[in-house]
């Protein structure tokens, strides 16, 4: 597989491309005149599958256009097209988005694997073309009303391809699974529902692209074709890629009609299960009801520069500047499993030489900051930090804004389950956390304890989004809108039991059994746990989940071994 962040080249496995071509031709292709487009053909994997899996009838006329920005890859793809009178082909060495904006070609089948390039890796002309395509799609389909914030290049490929289909046409793309869940793809989901008579989505229980944590789905949209066996949506779950050789996959639920819990990732649950969760959700208030603030942590724009370990402080002669050096948590993974992050927890991070010292330079001119500070600031300017966009927006580039301590900290990204803890140590936190301050009359310990329950964890899976490798992420709004069965009378003993269970790396099922018994009285928690496990298994994928469990067991065994050795030593 070839990987390149600037071109977004992640090439499709032959098992998948063979399956998609065969599935489309067996079920949807009609007529003897086919015009096919591969808008980002790479080395020609879909071209290879097309001519290996499909035998042209004598009376079939086929034309195929191949587009690719790499001339060497384009030449490889071109050689895969058979030399037959019934086949005509054109190759274009250019960006598909430019090609679309300059032509009005229509196709009966558009198939391929669009590039995945984040905005920060896009060239300015690519951003402009993506914006121009989004403007055209607004005029083309009434479901699209936004100005379109460009996050990645692949949505522009989908929009352009939809507009390039014939009245009777088929679109088949391998695209990031985020189309099922992210907010910026919500209009795209609505447009797909509006444009196609038949939609099939294949999701996978393993990562398709070797070496990268990119979760993908295969999407097929069919419109205007007569005698299609089924209409509407079908979601399919594929355990392992090899299953497509048979083919073998499981049809799941179609929940696209929902107005609540409406992300397409929810296809794994039935309407009955989603209605059950909806009903429970409506009984409780969201987290924002109890918080006056739930905001993103500190954005330094250069953590490696502003956040140092103790050795770096000494090396740069900054350790003595107590008024400037403040305690901070840089990433969620440095925090131990806990409901209460204490002074001792922070001390252990310092002992381990973690980068937990934040340099909060005053909002004053350099000539008022002293020789030691100026020497360090000069190092930053040598690295051109002062020219970075976020720095240029500040009065003094080195003064980081919005620095305040929160009562509680929620970890933005998590693995086995979401994490939320009391900030007893009064440390600062980067934007890897959300900072929580309580409204008058509400206690942070009650909120943290109440967060650990099966319903809120289920809602975290449904309302958040997940990425390859099993990462769960919630935006600030998604976090604030999670319903929570707040208990205002949690005792110190109950809170400490939860904290100790987390520190002891108890299984989350054991922890939730304890908290559910206090928070979710007279609720079918077994049913909730069944739903939660199904969602977590889907997110982590089977191999990832087994690996995570093995790692937890290993950590526990090491801990027990250390304790036994200590007891022998002191005995």
ABEGO torsion letter per residue (X at the ends): XBBBAAAGBBBBBAAAAAAAAAAAAAAABBEABBBBBBABAEAGAAAAAAAAABBBBAABBBBBBBBBABAAAAAAAAAABBBBAABBBBBBBBBAAAAAAABABBBABBBEBBBBBBAAABBAAAAAAAAAAAAAAAAABAABABAEBBABAAAAAAAAAAAABBABBBBBBBBBAAAAABAAAAAAAAAAAAABABBBBBBBABBABBGBBBBBBBBBBBBGBBGBABBEBBBBBBABAAAAAOBBBBBBBBAAABABGABAAAAABBAAAAAAAAAAAAABBBAAAABABBBBBBBAGBAAAABBBAAAAAAAGAAABAAABBBBBABAAABBBBABBBAAAAAAAAAAGBBABBBBBBBBBAAAAEAAAAAAAAAAAAAGAAABAAAAABABAABBBGBBBBABBBBABBBABBBBBBBAAGBBBBAABBBBBBBBGBBAAAAAAAABBAAAAAAAAAABBBBBGGBBBBBAAAAAABBBBBBAABBAAAAAAAAAAAAAGBBAAAAAAAAAAAABBGBBAAAAAAAAAAAAAAAAEAAAAAAAAAAAAAAAAAAAAAAAAAAAAAX
